[in-house]
Every structure is written in structure tokens, then in C-alpha cells.
């Protein structure tokens, strides 16, 4: 017997163009129940569409939800968000999250491109009071919002006007001393390279990092169709190594992205 995932009705109450590449939508969703996880995302179904696209919940305050949408030339949500959607009804799928620092983490290191910016901002805002937070953001020059992050968060801007080079950037980062938590999101191929680097060269325990592919360059989408949790648990139960489990996740993510095209 299958159980349908929870869905929530929402109404767009405001739209703000933050940069040429980033649009903020404010949604009113009285029944929405947050996971409470800093990296939290929902599927967004806009009018006239039946498929969802996945976006980070930038902030939530009671029934008020902020979602920052990266806009492209084409896309189910981005084309809709370029116009004026205020007053329109949308559907949100049940939220999920994947940010879980271990108890011994003494620092947070966040790396990502423009699509990861909302998650990194929320993580920084919710955790900077108790842990030092450093962010490396690969963002186009015209989308570097100086007041986007909470006070106390250290931000290093990386060139973001060409192909992603996050994998190369991570290899050059001096990690803080002691145990911490590394979080990264961006283009899928870059993420696969970074997982191998963290496991083989940095030797980080799997509990001390989370690396996710938000999108694929050839698709120019931002899918999060695959929840890594079940794949991780099934892999551990089967006795697989961390690298084998992430290979299973990448394969599932690519399959889901192919189905969306």
C-alpha cells in the first residue's frame, strides 16, 4: 500500500528581483510544516504544470515562506517566475532536508554555486551563533549580494561567470583544524569529483560531510528528485562502502533527471 506524500497549497504574495539571476518569491502557506533542517527543500508546482521542480526554503516564519529562484532562459518554474506571479496559487510538496553536523563539529565549511546560495545563507543564519561558518560561493559578479548572509559569516566569492570550477576550488581550500562539517552543492559532475576527493585525499568520515548535485549542466535544471537518505540506509544495510553508496545515489539522480527532460 502506497502513501501519497503530503502537499500544501500556497499563494504567491510577493516577488522581488534580487539580481539578474535570482528572484525571491514570498509564499503564504498556512498549513506548511517545516522539517526544521537548515538545508530544507520543497517541490514547487506552478500553474499549468504537473511536474515539480525543487527549491530551497530560504527562510520560513509561521506561514510565510521565502524561496529564491535561479532564473534561466527556459524552465518550468523559471519562465513562470520571470513574469508577475503574485496572487497565483502553487503547490508545495512535503519538505525534506539533509544538513546534519556531527556532535563533535567545531566548524562549518560551506561551498556552492548560485543554486546553493539560499541554502548556504539559511545554514549560516541558523548556525553562526554557535559555530564559525565559512562560505565559498561561486556566483556571477552581478549576483554577489553583500547583505545576503548573516553577520559573523565569512564569505569568499569565487568567479561564477563560466563553467563551474568548484572541484578545483575545494582542493585548494585550507580546511580548519579539528573535526568539522563540510557541506557542498552545485553541478552534479563537480560534486562527484569532490566526494572522491573528500574520501580518498582528505579522509573525512562520511558523517562529517554532505555533498549533493543540485543540477546537471546539459539539462540546465535544478532537480532534487532523489532523497539520499533511503539510498544511504539501504547501502549501509548491504555493507557497501561510502563511495559505492554515493555512486548509487549519482546513478539514481541521473535517472531522475533524465526522466524530467
N, C-alpha and C positions, 0 to 999 in steps of 0.2 A: 504494500500500500504506500503510495507516494503522498507527501505532504507539500503543498504549494508554499513557496517562500512568501513571507509577509510583504505586502506592498502598501505604500502610503500615497494618498492624494496630496498634492501640494499646489500652491498658486504662486506665480512669479509676482513679487511686489516691487522689485527694483532691478535696474540694470545699469551698470557703470563700466565704462571702458577704462580700465586701469592703464593699459599700454596698447600699442597697435596689435599685440599678440595675445592679450589677456583681458577677458571680460568677466566682471563679477555679477553673478545673479543672486538676488536675495529671494529665498523661498519661504513661504508660510506653510508649515505642515504641522497642524495641531496634534496629530496622533503619532508623530515620528518618535521612535525610541532609539537613542544613541547607544553605541557599544561602550562609550567612554574611553575608547582607544584613540591615541593621538593621530595615528595614521588610519583614518577611517574613510571608507569609500562606499558609494551607492551607485546603483544603476539608474540612469536617467532616461526616461521615455518621454519624448516630446510629442506635441500634437501632430497627427498624421503619420506617426511611425509606430511600429510594434516591437522593434528591436531596441535594446538598451545600450547605452554607452556609459562607461564607468568613470566617475569623477570623485576627487577627494572632497570631503566635507571640510572646508577651510575653517569654519567656526560654527558653533551652534549655541543658541541662547533661548531656552524654552522652545517655542515653536518656530523661531527664526533661524534659518539655515543659510549660510553663505557658501556658494560654490563658485570657484574661479575656473573659468573655461578657457583653455588654449584654443584659439581660433585658427583655422586653416582655410584654404580656398574651397575645399569640399569636405563633407562630413555630415552625418545625420543631425548632430547637435550643433556643430559649429556654424553651419549655414543658417540654422534657425536662430542661434544666439546673436548673429550679426545684425539681425533686424531688431524690432522692438517687441519682445515677448511679454512685456509687463501686462498683467491681468490674465494671462493664459494659464490653463491648468496642465500640470505634468504629473507623471507617476514616478515615485522613487521606490527602488527595490530595497529589501532588507539590508541594512548596513553590515559591513564586515571590516575587520581591522587586522593588522599584522605587526604592530610595534610592541615588542616585549623585551625591554632591557633586563638582563640578569640581575639578581640582588647585589652582586659584587661590582657592578658597573660604576666606575668613578668618573666617566666622561662619556659624552655623546659626540660622534662624528657623523655628520650627515652630508651626503653627496648626491647631486641630481641635476637634471636639466630643467627646462621651463615647466614641463609637465609635473615635476616633483616639487616645484616651488610651494604650492599650497600646503602639502603635507609637511615639508620642512619647516614652514612658518608656524604651523599649529604645534608640531612637536617642540619647537623651540619655545613657544609661548607657554606650553604646559609643563615643561621640564627644566627650563633655565634657572628657576629659583633654587633647585636642589643639586643640579649637575652642570658643569661647564659644557656649553654647546658650541661646536664649531661647524660651520656650514661652508661647503664648496659648491657654488651654483653656476652651472654652465648655461648662461642666459644671454640672448641678444642684447647689444648695448642699449637699444631703445626700450628694453623691458626690465631694466635694473631699478627696482623701486626701493629707494633708500629707507623708507619708513615701513617696509613690509614686514619686518621682523621685530620681535620683542627686544626691549633693552637688555643688554648683557649678552646677547648672542653675537658671536664673532662670525663675520661673513666675508668670504673671499670670492670675488666674481671671476669666472673663467670665460674665455671667448666662446660665444654661442651662436655665431653667425654662419657657421659652416657645418660640415659633418661632425657628429659627436666624437669627442676625444676623451671621454670620461675615464675609460680604462687606462689610458696613458697618464692622466692626471692623478689617479689614485696610486699608481705605482710610485709617483714622485712625492706623495704626502708623507710627512713625518708624523707617525701616529703618536698620541700622548703615551706617557709611561703608565704602566699598570693596566689592570683589566678595565675594559670599557665596552661600548656598544657601537657598532658600525652599521649605519642604515643607508641604503642607496637605492635609487630608482631612476629609470630612464629607458633608452632604446635597448631592446632585448639582446642584440648581439653584444653590446658593451657589457651588459650585466652578466652574461655567460662567462666572458673573459675575466671579469672581476671575481666571480665566485671561485674560479680556479686559482686566481692569484691569492685570495684570502686563505684558501685551504692549503695550498701547496707551498706558497712562499711566506706568507705571514703566519701560517699555522694557527689561525684563530679557531677556537671551538665553535661549533655550529650554533651554540646558544648565544654567542656574542656578536652575531651579525645577521642582517636581513637584507637581501639583495633581490629586487624584483624588476622584471621587464614590464614597463607600462605600455610600450608601443613598439611597432616594427617599422623601420624606415620605408620599406616598399609599400606599406599599407597606409601610412600617414594617419594612423588611428591611435586611440589611447585605450585599448581594451584591458580589462582586468577580469576576463571571463572565468579565470581559473583560480579557485581558492587553494593556496598552497598547503593549508592545514591538513586536509584529508590525505593528500599525496604524501606529506611528510610522515604522518602517523602510520599509513599503510607501508611505507618504505621501511620505517624502523621496525615494524612488526615482522617484516620479511627479512630482516637482518641486513638490509642494504647499507652501503656507505653513504656519507653525506653527498659525495659527488654523484653517485648513482641516483640518489633521490632527486637532486636538482636537475639531472639530465631528464628524469621522468617528468618533472614539472615543466621544463622547457618544451618537451615534446607535446605535452598537453596544452600548453599555452599557444604553441604554433598551430595545433589542430583547431583550437577555438578561434584563433584569428583568421584562419583560412575559411572557417565556416561563416564568419561575419562578412567576408568580402563578396 
